[in-house]
């Protein structure tokens, strides 16, 4: 049975761009906020797009606990139900990829399709071995550690404005929120960030999944996991971790394959 969230849902700050067709839910990653989807909003100006700030991020509330992916998913579920959008196509980057995956597994009636962008699951033994030390450094150094971390996550072709913006966001974040989010993704008893745990958790997905990765190695692991019919994995080599900000038009075209203009909300 899926684990329950450990905290009550919080009301998320969000943008609700009204338009035609099934709603698209765009979920940012660790230390980001909804404004990173600005280019995508323009590309989907005629569509209904919902863009939240996750708890502890942007202009959303900052509770003292509840930063696991199931907690984030419970917040998203409450938002989708409150807005009455019907089932959404849920797009999530990095930690947002974990959050929308948990949304699909824990609240399957709310998600018609998933798009995950370099999702923060599938960590191998080497990554897991580094995590405790990284968490100690994050808590000791604060946001400065996070700024260095995010600066190294961009590819050489990434827009400099995007890199600078994410560094500013990280510098302004509460370091304990950042640490709690990473605990929830990888180190908590019910975390599904590791490859073994993720393989078991992802088997609970029931909707088609479009996975976009920046490396062939990570994409090959995802492609080998159980996935519902209609799922596929794409590799954008040469991109950094923030691949959606490097190639917004390509992402819009890809998402269009699972979010067709002719679809109707059920």
Residue pairs with C-beta under 8 A, 6 or more apart in sequence:
2 70
2 105
2 106
2 204
3 70
3 190
4 70
5 66
5 68
5 70
5 71
5 73
5 74
6 65
6 66
6 68
6 70
6 71
7 63
7 65
7 66
7 71
7 74
8 66
9 74
9 75
9 77
9 78
10 55
10 60
10 61
10 63
10 66
10 75
11 60
11 61
11 78
11 79
12 52
12 53
12 54
12 55
12 60
12 61
12 75
12 76
12 79
13 34
13 52
13 53
13 58
13 59
13 60
14 34
14 50
14 51
14 52
14 53
14 79
15 34
15 41
15 49
15 50
15 51
15 52
16 48
16 49
16 50
16 83
17 41
17 44
17 45
17 47
17 48
17 49
17 50
17 51
18 48
19 44
19 45
19 46
19 47
19 48
19 49
20 46
20 47
20 48
20 261
21 47
21 48
21 259
21 261
21 263
21 264
21 265
22 48
22 85
22 86
22 87
22 88
22 89
22 112
22 259
22 263
22 264
22 265
23 48
23 49
23 50
23 80
23 83
23 85
23 86
23 88
23 89
23 265
24 44
24 47
24 48
24 49
24 50
24 88
24 89
24 91
24 255
24 259
25 50
25 51
25 52
25 76
25 80
25 85
25 88
25 89
25 90
25 91
25 100
26 34
26 37
26 40
26 49
26 50
26 51
26 91
27 52
27 54
27 76
27 90
27 91
27 92
27 93
27 96
27 97
27 99
27 100
28 34
28 36
28 37
28 53
28 54
28 57
28 93
28 96
29 92
29 93
29 94
29 95
29 96
29 97
29 120
30 94
30 95
30 120
30 178
30 181
30 182
30 185
31 57
31 146
31 150
31 166
31 169
31 170
31 173
31 178
32 57
32 93
32 94
32 96
32 166
32 169
33 53
33 57
33 58
33 59
33 169
34 51
34 52
34 53
34 58
35 58
36 162
36 165
36 166
36 242
36 244
36 245
37 49
37 51
37 244
39 245
39 248
40 49
40 244
40 248
40 251
40 252
41 49
41 51
43 248
43 249
43 252
44 252
47 259
48 85
50 79
50 80
50 83
50 85
50 88
52 60
52 75
52 76
52 79
53 59
53 60
54 60
54 72
54 75
54 95
54 96
54 99
55 61
55 62
55 63
55 66
55 67
55 71
55 72
55 75
56 62
56 63
56 67
56 174
56 177
56 180
56 181
57 173
57 177
62 174
62 177
65 180
67 177
67 180
67 181
67 183
67 184
68 183
68 184
68 185
68 188
68 190
68 191
69 95
69 98
69 99
69 101
69 102
69 184
69 185
69 192
70 102
70 106
70 190
71 184
72 95
72 98
72 99
72 102
73 99
73 100
73 102
73 103
73 106
73 107
74 106
76 90
76 99
76 100
76 103
77 103
77 106
77 107
77 110
80 88
80 110
81 110
85 265
86 265
86 266
87 109
87 110
87 111
87 112
87 265
87 266
88 110
88 111
88 112
89 111
89 112
89 113
89 114
89 115
89 255
89 258
89 259
90 100
90 103
90 104
90 111
90 113
90 114
90 115
91 100
91 114
91 115
91 116
91 117
91 255
92 98
92 99
92 100
92 101
92 114
92 115
92 116
92 117
92 119
93 117
93 118
93 119
93 242
93 244
94 117
94 118
94 119
94 120
94 241
95 120
95 181
95 185
96 117
97 116
97 117
97 118
97 119
97 120
97 121
98 119
98 120
98 121
98 185
98 192
98 193
100 111
100 114
100 115
100 116
101 114
101 116
101 119
101 121
101 201
101 202
101 205
103 110
103 111
104 110
104 111
104 114
104 205
104 206
104 207
105 201
105 204
105 205
108 206
108 207
111 207
112 207
112 266
113 207
113 208
113 209
113 210
113 258
113 259
114 205
114 207
114 208
114 209
114 210
115 209
115 210
115 211
115 212
115 254
115 255
115 258
116 209
116 210
116 211
116 212
117 212
117 243
117 244
117 251
118 212
118 213
118 214
118 218
118 241
118 243
119 211
120 185
120 193
121 185
121 192
121 193
121 194
121 197
121 198
121 201
121 202
122 193
122 194
122 195
122 198
122 218
122 221
122 222
123 131
123 186
123 193
123 194
123 195
124 195
128 186
128 193
128 194
131 182
131 186
131 187
132 187
134 145
134 182
135 179
135 182
135 183
135 187
137 145
138 145
138 146
138 175
138 178
138 179
138 182
139 175
139 176
139 179
141 175
142 175
143 170
143 171
143 172
143 173
143 175
143 178
144 171
145 175
146 170
146 171
146 173
146 175
146 178
147 167
147 170
147 171
149 170
150 166
150 167
150 170
151 163
151 167
153 240
153 241
153 242
154 162
154 163
154 166
154 240
154 241
154 242
155 214
155 238
155 239
155 240
155 241
155 242
155 243
155 246
156 240
157 238
157 239
157 240
157 246
158 239
158 240
158 242
158 245
158 246
159 245
159 246
162 242
162 245
162 246
166 242
170 178
183 191
184 191
185 191
185 193
186 193
186 194
191 197
192 198
192 200
192 201
192 202
195 221
198 225
199 225
199 226
202 225
202 226
202 227
203 225
203 226
205 227
205 228
206 228
207 228
208 228
208 229
208 230
208 231
208 258
209 227
209 228
209 231
210 231
210 232
210 233
210 234
210 254
210 255
210 257
210 258
211 219
211 222
211 223
211 231
211 232
211 233
211 234
212 233
212 234
212 235
212 236
212 243
212 244
212 251
212 254
213 219
213 222
213 233
213 234
213 235
213 236
214 235
214 236
214 237
214 238
214 239
214 240
214 241
214 243
215 235
215 237
216 235
216 237
219 233
219 234
219 235
222 233
223 233
234 254
236 243
236 247
236 250
239 246
239 247
240 246
243 251
244 251
